[in-house]
Amino acid sequence: MKINNNYSPPPVPPPTERAGGGQKPEPAPVKAPEPVASVSPTYDLQLRVDKETSEITAVLVNSQTRAVIREIPAKEMRAASDVIRSLIGPLINKTA
């Protein structure tokens, strides 16, 4: 079998002759959102600090009715951390 040592790759066309003309397509214009009437009530964000644990709680409150929408962390999570703290706290205090 004879090997052809005269092989050369085909020439690469300049960028202007490549598919697509070498130019990037222009991005579509971005349309500014139209203002809409507010149908949802406005909310206030309150930050509360627990005096005993110095933990911060974020509270989302309806500004019209002052009703609490959500607390972060939730009451259940704070209760769970209180239980864990009461179980582990004495162990840490004894070793320190």
Buried (B, 14 or more C-beta within 10 A) or exposed (E): EEEEEEEEEEEEEEEEEEEEEEEEEEEEEEEEEEEEEEEEEEEEEEEEEEEEEEEEBEBBBBEEEEEEEEBEBEEEEBEEEBEEEEEEEEEEEEEE
